[in-house]
Amino acid sequence: MSKDIRIKKGLDLKLKGEADQNVTTVTRSKVYAIKPSNFHGVKPKMVVKEGATVKAGEIVFYSKNDEAVKFVSPVSGTIQEIVRGEKRVILEIRIAADAQDVTVEHSKKNPKDLAANEVKELLLASGCWPFIKQRPYDVIANSADTPKAIFVSGINSAPLEGDLNFTLADKKEALEAGLIALTKLTSGNVHVTVGSNDSFLPSVDGVTTHKASGKHPVGLVSTQIAAIDPLNKGEKVWTIQMEDVAAIGELFVNGKMNFERTVALTGTGFDKPSYVKVISGAQMSDVVAGNLQDGNFRIISGNVLTGDKVSKDGFLGFYNHQVTAIPEGDDYDFFGWNLPRPKKFSFYRAGMFSFLTPNKKYDLNTNTNGEHRGFVLTGEYEKVFPLDIYPMQLLKAILVKDIDQMEALGIYEVAPEDFALTEFIDVSKQDHQRIVRQGLDLMIKEVG
């Protein structure tokens, strides 16, 4: 049975630079990259060498921990370089792209007519499987598991994220096929959460649709899991982004994987915030070409709360459908917090007036407005953290590596992104997302 979800705790960070609803196709990159670091916990085993020729959709490496999980090239071309770091860890696989793609083709199949193992085999062979993540631990799902449920978030609530009603308007056939495929992978329910006014979702038998509203993090899947079917110790659920459901559906409809994605260019660093069509792994200089303003701006693959800082020579992340550009915070206010700053935003009211204009949009930079220090007990984390968890206590349990306390305080229910808002409002400037990731990695190692 569907549930309506209303989130009262949270924070909508209103920024300038929302993408206009028009789409352009940017110049095809000469070089694309696959970054194993985008797939946390995956140890890559290469199946191609430098100089090898690959097709779009051809296997480049697989996971040593789960050899059935394949990672494929987004374009056809030549393996230009395998970039390695310390201890020969693979950082990037760079592919010099052909002028036009030659794509690996699979049989067109209706997922309604397939058994669960047939759906799973096609997702693994095509390179679509990495779209599916599991909770606990927020890592790529184990191909041998069967989850108790699958959750799909159809709400983009993070700052300046793209409008799914716009980007998925012509994807209803693919979404339908993708959702049908997901119903084959679980003995439980496929839960899809959308906004109260969303219209992009087709009706699919076996899929339970939930309407949700409220502040960010209403769009995060942990918030939805906690409200619909909370995760208990020993249970596993799978999660997937709505855009990636469409990519899975296109595999069944067209017989090949579609690596093109509609990316929102957002933030005041762009002359014309808008949408662009690019291929996954494109070089960032081509993604932002002709649109990035002059000046010192930080380019972020993703949103301002959870995205990764990249240079123009960097590449679009595998899971990212947004690129944000905001001013680099390399200047400092005279007397710091001692003077009132009516044009600045703050969750707190000390010296700020943003609480008087809740709908005002801000042009924020990357300054942290303070230095790293020990945790300060403010009692404010819970105001932006809707899960039934004590965030401060969980963070401290992780820091001291108290596994029993971590379990008791809900480590299995969270992902690093759930702590982005507590990190944003933290007067102690602690790196909450990094701490949570370390805690999850410790649980994988010690508990499994």
Secondary structure in CASP SS format (residue, H / E / C, confidence):
PFRMAT SS
TARGET T0000
AUTHOR 0000-0000-0000
METHOD secondary structure of the structure
MODEL  1
M C 1.00
S C 1.00
K C 1.00
D C 1.00
I E 1.00
R E 1.00
I E 1.00
K C 1.00
K C 1.00
G C 1.00
L C 1.00
D C 1.00
L C 1.00
K C 1.00
L E 1.00
K C 1.00
G C 1.00
E C 1.00
A C 1.00
D C 1.00
Q C 1.00
N C 1.00
V E 1.00
T E 1.00
T E 1.00
V C 1.00
T C 1.00
R C 1.00
S C 1.00
K C 1.00
V E 1.00
Y E 1.00
A E 1.00
I E 1.00
K C 1.00
P H 1.00
S H 1.00
N H 1.00
F C 1.00
H C 1.00
G C 1.00
V C 1.00
K C 1.00
P E 1.00
K E 1.00
M E 1.00
V C 1.00
V C 1.00
K C 1.00
E C 1.00
G C 1.00
A C 1.00
T E 1.00
V E 1.00
K C 1.00
A E 1.00
G C 1.00
E C 1.00
I E 1.00
V E 1.00
F E 1.00
Y E 1.00
S E 1.00
K C 1.00
N C 1.00
D C 1.00
E C 1.00
A C 1.00
V C 1.00
K E 1.00
F E 1.00
V E 1.00
S C 1.00
P C 1.00
V C 1.00
S C 1.00
G E 1.00
T E 1.00
I E 1.00
Q E 1.00
E E 1.00
I E 1.00
V E 1.00
R E 1.00
G C 1.00
E H 1.00
K H 1.00
R H 1.00
V C 1.00
I E 1.00
L E 1.00
E E 1.00
I E 1.00
R E 1.00
I E 1.00
A E 1.00
A E 1.00
D C 1.00
A C 1.00
Q C 1.00
D C 1.00
V C 1.00
T E 1.00
V C 1.00
E C 1.00
H C 1.00
S C 1.00
K C 1.00
K C 1.00
N C 1.00
P H 1.00
K H 1.00
D H 1.00
L C 1.00
A C 1.00
A H 1.00
N H 1.00
E H 1.00
V H 1.00
K H 1.00
E H 1.00
L H 1.00
L H 1.00
L H 1.00
A H 1.00
S H 1.00
G C 1.00
C C 1.00
W H 1.00
P H 1.00
F H 1.00
I C 1.00
K E 1.00
Q E 1.00
R E 1.00
P C 1.00
Y C 1.00
D C 1.00
V E 1.00
I E 1.00
A C 1.00
N C 1.00
S C 1.00
A C 1.00
D C 1.00
T C 1.00
P C 1.00
K C 1.00
A E 1.00
I E 1.00
F E 1.00
V E 1.00
S E 1.00
G E 1.00
I C 1.00
N C 1.00
S C 1.00
A C 1.00
P C 1.00
L C 1.00
E C 1.00
G C 1.00
D C 1.00
L H 1.00
N H 1.00
F H 1.00
T H 1.00
L C 1.00
A C 1.00
D C 1.00
K C 1.00
K H 1.00
E H 1.00
A H 1.00
L H 1.00
E H 1.00
A H 1.00
G H 1.00
L H 1.00
I H 1.00
A H 1.00
L H 1.00
T H 1.00
K C 1.00
L C 1.00
T C 1.00
S C 1.00
G C 1.00
N E 1.00
V E 1.00
H E 1.00
V E 1.00
T E 1.00
V E 1.00
G E 1.00
S C 1.00
N C 1.00
D C 1.00
S C 1.00
F C 1.00
L C 1.00
P C 1.00
S C 1.00
V C 1.00
D C 1.00
G C 1.00
V E 1.00
T E 1.00
T E 1.00
H E 1.00
K E 1.00
A E 1.00
S E 1.00
G E 1.00
K C 1.00
H C 1.00
P C 1.00
V C 1.00
G C 1.00
L C 1.00
V H 1.00
S H 1.00
T H 1.00
Q H 1.00
I H 1.00
A H 1.00
A H 1.00
I H 1.00
D C 1.00
P C 1.00
L C 1.00
N C 1.00
K C 1.00
G C 1.00
E C 1.00
K C 1.00
V E 1.00
W E 1.00
T E 1.00
I E 1.00
Q E 1.00
M H 1.00
E H 1.00
D H 1.00
V H 1.00
A H 1.00
A H 1.00
I H 1.00
G H 1.00
E H 1.00
L H 1.00
F H 1.00
V H 1.00
N H 1.00
G C 1.00
K C 1.00
M C 1.00
N C 1.00
F C 1.00
E E 1.00
R E 1.00
T E 1.00
V E 1.00
A E 1.00
L E 1.00
T E 1.00
G C 1.00
T C 1.00
G C 1.00
F E 1.00
D C 1.00
K C 1.00
P C 1.00
S E 1.00
Y E 1.00
V E 1.00
K E 1.00
V E 1.00
I E 1.00
S C 1.00
G C 1.00
A E 1.00
Q E 1.00
M H 1.00
S H 1.00
D H 1.00
V H 1.00
V C 1.00
A C 1.00
G C 1.00
N C 1.00
L E 1.00
Q C 1.00
D C 1.00
G C 1.00
N C 1.00
F E 1.00
R E 1.00
I E 1.00
I E 1.00
S E 1.00
G C 1.00
N C 1.00
V C 1.00
L C 1.00
T C 1.00
G C 1.00
D E 1.00
K E 1.00
V E 1.00
S C 1.00
K C 1.00
D C 1.00
G C 1.00
F E 1.00
L C 1.00
G C 1.00
F C 1.00
Y C 1.00
N C 1.00
H C 1.00
Q E 1.00
V E 1.00
T E 1.00
A E 1.00
I E 1.00
P E 1.00
E C 1.00
G C 1.00
D C 1.00
D C 1.00
Y C 1.00
D C 1.00
F C 1.00
F C 1.00
G H 1.00
W H 1.00
N H 1.00
L C 1.00
P C 1.00
R C 1.00
P C 1.00
K C 1.00
K C 1.00
F C 1.00
S C 1.00
F C 1.00
Y C 1.00
R C 1.00
A C 1.00
G C 1.00
M C 1.00
F C 1.00
S H 1.00
F H 1.00
L H 1.00
T C 1.00
P C 1.00
N C 1.00
K C 1.00
K C 1.00
Y E 1.00
D C 1.00
L C 1.00
N C 1.00
T C 1.00
N C 1.00
T C 1.00
N C 1.00
G C 1.00
E C 1.00
H C 1.00
R C 1.00
G C 1.00
F C 1.00
V C 1.00
L C 1.00
T C 1.00
G C 1.00
E C 1.00
Y H 1.00
E H 1.00
K H 1.00
V C 1.00
F C 1.00
P C 1.00
L C 1.00
D C 1.00
I C 1.00
Y C 1.00
P H 1.00
M H 1.00
Q H 1.00
L H 1.00
L H 1.00
K H 1.00
A H 1.00
I H 1.00
L H 1.00
V C 1.00
K C 1.00
D C 1.00
I H 1.00
D H 1.00
Q H 1.00
M H 1.00
E H 1.00
A H 1.00
L C 1.00
G C 1.00
I H 1.00
Y H 1.00
E H 1.00
V C 1.00
A C 1.00
P H 1.00
E H 1.00
D H 1.00
F H 1.00
A H 1.00
L H 1.00
T H 1.00
E H 1.00
F H 1.00
I H 1.00
D C 1.00
V C 1.00
S C 1.00
K C 1.00
Q C 1.00
D C 1.00
H H 1.00
Q H 1.00
R H 1.00
I H 1.00
V H 1.00
R H 1.00
Q H 1.00
G H 1.00
L H 1.00
D H 1.00
L H 1.00
M H 1.00
I H 1.00
K H 1.00
E H 1.00
V C 1.00
G C 1.00
END
